[in-house]
Amino acid sequence: MNNKEIKFEEALNRLKEITKKLEDNNLEIDDSLKYFEEGVRLYKYCREKLNNVDGKVKLILEQNDDVIKEMDFTDGE
């Protein structure tokens, strides 16, 4: 699975599936390793996407005086 071809939500759902399979303890060691490696790749992909979104949000919130106003999404400002 190429991480660049999937959406964030798909990657997150796949991570949940992998976690469940690994937690069930019904896998052979080689299969466990395969799922673990895929999970690590998906985790890195999701983390990168979230970091990029965070950076874009900060740019959007930048004010005219070049000061970045950081706030939680729940602030309602």
PyMOL CGO cylinders between C-alpha atoms (Angstrom):
from pymol import cmd
from pymol.cgo import CYLINDER

trace = [
    CYLINDER, 0.00, 0.00, 0.00, 1.45, 3.34, -1.05, 0.3, 1, 1, 1, 1, 1, 1,
    CYLINDER, 1.45, 3.34, -1.05, 0.72, 5.87, 1.71, 0.3, 1, 1, 1, 1, 1, 1,
    CYLINDER, 0.72, 5.87, 1.71, 0.79, 8.81, -0.70, 0.3, 1, 1, 1, 1, 1, 1,
    CYLINDER, 0.79, 8.81, -0.70, -2.21, 7.41, -2.57, 0.3, 1, 1, 1, 1, 1, 1,
    CYLINDER, -2.21, 7.41, -2.57, -4.55, 7.13, 0.43, 0.3, 1, 1, 1, 1, 1, 1,
    CYLINDER, -4.55, 7.13, 0.43, -6.44, 9.72, 2.42, 0.3, 1, 1, 1, 1, 1, 1,
    CYLINDER, -6.44, 9.72, 2.42, -5.70, 10.45, 6.05, 0.3, 1, 1, 1, 1, 1, 1,
    CYLINDER, -5.70, 10.45, 6.05, -8.97, 8.88, 7.19, 0.3, 1, 1, 1, 1, 1, 1,
    CYLINDER, -8.97, 8.88, 7.19, -8.25, 5.69, 5.25, 0.3, 1, 1, 1, 1, 1, 1,
    CYLINDER, -8.25, 5.69, 5.25, -4.79, 5.46, 6.79, 0.3, 1, 1, 1, 1, 1, 1,
    CYLINDER, -4.79, 5.46, 6.79, -6.22, 5.99, 10.26, 0.3, 1, 1, 1, 1, 1, 1,
    CYLINDER, -6.22, 5.99, 10.26, -8.86, 3.30, 9.73, 0.3, 1, 1, 1, 1, 1, 1,
    CYLINDER, -8.86, 3.30, 9.73, -6.21, 0.89, 8.47, 0.3, 1, 1, 1, 1, 1, 1,
    CYLINDER, -6.21, 0.89, 8.47, -4.12, 1.62, 11.56, 0.3, 1, 1, 1, 1, 1, 1,
    CYLINDER, -4.12, 1.62, 11.56, -7.11, 0.69, 13.71, 0.3, 1, 1, 1, 1, 1, 1,
    CYLINDER, -7.11, 0.69, 13.71, -7.50, -2.59, 11.80, 0.3, 1, 1, 1, 1, 1, 1,
    CYLINDER, -7.50, -2.59, 11.80, -3.82, -3.40, 12.22, 0.3, 1, 1, 1, 1, 1, 1,
    CYLINDER, -3.82, -3.40, 12.22, -3.94, -2.61, 15.93, 0.3, 1, 1, 1, 1, 1, 1,
    CYLINDER, -3.94, -2.61, 15.93, -6.88, -4.95, 16.40, 0.3, 1, 1, 1, 1, 1, 1,
    CYLINDER, -6.88, -4.95, 16.40, -5.12, -7.77, 14.51, 0.3, 1, 1, 1, 1, 1, 1,
    CYLINDER, -5.12, -7.77, 14.51, -1.97, -7.35, 16.58, 0.3, 1, 1, 1, 1, 1, 1,
    CYLINDER, -1.97, -7.35, 16.58, -3.92, -7.22, 19.84, 0.3, 1, 1, 1, 1, 1, 1,
    CYLINDER, -3.92, -7.22, 19.84, -5.78, -10.45, 19.02, 0.3, 1, 1, 1, 1, 1, 1,
    CYLINDER, -5.78, -10.45, 19.02, -2.50, -12.42, 19.30, 0.3, 1, 1, 1, 1, 1, 1,
    CYLINDER, -2.50, -12.42, 19.30, -3.68, -14.91, 16.65, 0.3, 1, 1, 1, 1, 1, 1,
    CYLINDER, -3.68, -14.91, 16.65, -0.95, -14.09, 14.14, 0.3, 1, 1, 1, 1, 1, 1,
    CYLINDER, -0.95, -14.09, 14.14, 2.24, -15.90, 13.32, 0.3, 1, 1, 1, 1, 1, 1,
    CYLINDER, 2.24, -15.90, 13.32, 5.39, -13.96, 14.04, 0.3, 1, 1, 1, 1, 1, 1,
    CYLINDER, 5.39, -13.96, 14.04, 6.08, -13.17, 10.36, 0.3, 1, 1, 1, 1, 1, 1,
    CYLINDER, 6.08, -13.17, 10.36, 2.56, -11.83, 9.87, 0.3, 1, 1, 1, 1, 1, 1,
    CYLINDER, 2.56, -11.83, 9.87, 2.83, -9.78, 13.07, 0.3, 1, 1, 1, 1, 1, 1,
    CYLINDER, 2.83, -9.78, 13.07, 6.04, -8.22, 11.80, 0.3, 1, 1, 1, 1, 1, 1,
    CYLINDER, 6.04, -8.22, 11.80, 4.44, -7.46, 8.43, 0.3, 1, 1, 1, 1, 1, 1,
    CYLINDER, 4.44, -7.46, 8.43, 1.49, -5.69, 10.09, 0.3, 1, 1, 1, 1, 1, 1,
    CYLINDER, 1.49, -5.69, 10.09, 3.75, -3.88, 12.52, 0.3, 1, 1, 1, 1, 1, 1,
    CYLINDER, 3.75, -3.88, 12.52, 5.89, -2.52, 9.67, 0.3, 1, 1, 1, 1, 1, 1,
    CYLINDER, 5.89, -2.52, 9.67, 2.79, -1.37, 7.79, 0.3, 1, 1, 1, 1, 1, 1,
    CYLINDER, 2.79, -1.37, 7.79, 1.49, 0.26, 10.97, 0.3, 1, 1, 1, 1, 1, 1,
    CYLINDER, 1.49, 0.26, 10.97, 4.72, 2.19, 11.48, 0.3, 1, 1, 1, 1, 1, 1,
    CYLINDER, 4.72, 2.19, 11.48, 4.58, 3.48, 7.89, 0.3, 1, 1, 1, 1, 1, 1,
    CYLINDER, 4.58, 3.48, 7.89, 0.95, 4.55, 8.31, 0.3, 1, 1, 1, 1, 1, 1,
    CYLINDER, 0.95, 4.55, 8.31, 1.71, 6.20, 11.65, 0.3, 1, 1, 1, 1, 1, 1,
    CYLINDER, 1.71, 6.20, 11.65, 4.50, 8.27, 10.08, 0.3, 1, 1, 1, 1, 1, 1,
    CYLINDER, 4.50, 8.27, 10.08, 2.23, 9.21, 7.18, 0.3, 1, 1, 1, 1, 1, 1,
    CYLINDER, 2.23, 9.21, 7.18, -0.58, 10.33, 9.54, 0.3, 1, 1, 1, 1, 1, 1,
    CYLINDER, -0.58, 10.33, 9.54, 1.83, 12.26, 11.74, 0.3, 1, 1, 1, 1, 1, 1,
    CYLINDER, 1.83, 12.26, 11.74, 3.26, 14.07, 8.70, 0.3, 1, 1, 1, 1, 1, 1,
    CYLINDER, 3.26, 14.07, 8.70, -0.24, 14.96, 7.46, 0.3, 1, 1, 1, 1, 1, 1,
    CYLINDER, -0.24, 14.96, 7.46, -1.22, 16.34, 10.88, 0.3, 1, 1, 1, 1, 1, 1,
    CYLINDER, -1.22, 16.34, 10.88, 1.98, 18.40, 11.09, 0.3, 1, 1, 1, 1, 1, 1,
    CYLINDER, 1.98, 18.40, 11.09, 1.28, 19.85, 7.64, 0.3, 1, 1, 1, 1, 1, 1,
    CYLINDER, 1.28, 19.85, 7.64, -2.28, 20.75, 8.60, 0.3, 1, 1, 1, 1, 1, 1,
    CYLINDER, -2.28, 20.75, 8.60, -1.04, 22.37, 11.81, 0.3, 1, 1, 1, 1, 1, 1,
    CYLINDER, -1.04, 22.37, 11.81, 1.37, 24.50, 9.80, 0.3, 1, 1, 1, 1, 1, 1,
    CYLINDER, 1.37, 24.50, 9.80, -1.35, 25.56, 7.36, 0.3, 1, 1, 1, 1, 1, 1,
    CYLINDER, -1.35, 25.56, 7.36, -3.71, 26.51, 10.20, 0.3, 1, 1, 1, 1, 1, 1,
    CYLINDER, -3.71, 26.51, 10.20, -1.02, 28.69, 11.75, 0.3, 1, 1, 1, 1, 1, 1,
    CYLINDER, -1.02, 28.69, 11.75, -0.46, 30.42, 8.41, 0.3, 1, 1, 1, 1, 1, 1,
    CYLINDER, -0.46, 30.42, 8.41, -4.17, 31.08, 8.03, 0.3, 1, 1, 1, 1, 1, 1,
    CYLINDER, -4.17, 31.08, 8.03, -4.29, 32.63, 11.50, 0.3, 1, 1, 1, 1, 1, 1,
    CYLINDER, -4.29, 32.63, 11.50, -1.34, 34.91, 10.75, 0.3, 1, 1, 1, 1, 1, 1,
    CYLINDER, -1.34, 34.91, 10.75, -2.33, 38.53, 11.28, 0.3, 1, 1, 1, 1, 1, 1,
    CYLINDER, -2.33, 38.53, 11.28, -1.23, 41.62, 9.34, 0.3, 1, 1, 1, 1, 1, 1,
    CYLINDER, -1.23, 41.62, 9.34, 1.47, 42.43, 11.87, 0.3, 1, 1, 1, 1, 1, 1,
    CYLINDER, 1.47, 42.43, 11.87, 3.16, 39.08, 11.16, 0.3, 1, 1, 1, 1, 1, 1,
    CYLINDER, 3.16, 39.08, 11.16, 2.17, 37.72, 14.58, 0.3, 1, 1, 1, 1, 1, 1,
    CYLINDER, 2.17, 37.72, 14.58, 0.73, 34.25, 14.59, 0.3, 1, 1, 1, 1, 1, 1,
    CYLINDER, 0.73, 34.25, 14.59, -2.28, 33.91, 16.82, 0.3, 1, 1, 1, 1, 1, 1,
    CYLINDER, -2.28, 33.91, 16.82, -2.45, 30.31, 17.96, 0.3, 1, 1, 1, 1, 1, 1,
    CYLINDER, -2.45, 30.31, 17.96, -5.69, 29.04, 19.43, 0.3, 1, 1, 1, 1, 1, 1,
    CYLINDER, -5.69, 29.04, 19.43, -7.52, 25.80, 20.00, 0.3, 1, 1, 1, 1, 1, 1,
    CYLINDER, -7.52, 25.80, 20.00, -10.26, 24.97, 17.55, 0.3, 1, 1, 1, 1, 1, 1,
    CYLINDER, -10.26, 24.97, 17.55, -12.70, 24.99, 20.46, 0.3, 1, 1, 1, 1, 1, 1,
    CYLINDER, -12.70, 24.99, 20.46, -12.03, 28.65, 21.35, 0.3, 1, 1, 1, 1, 1, 1,
    CYLINDER, -12.03, 28.65, 21.35, -14.69, 29.82, 18.91, 0.3, 1, 1, 1, 1, 1, 1,
    CYLINDER, -14.69, 29.82, 18.91, -12.83, 33.01, 17.99, 0.3, 1, 1, 1, 1, 1, 1,
]
cmd.load_cgo(trace, "trace")
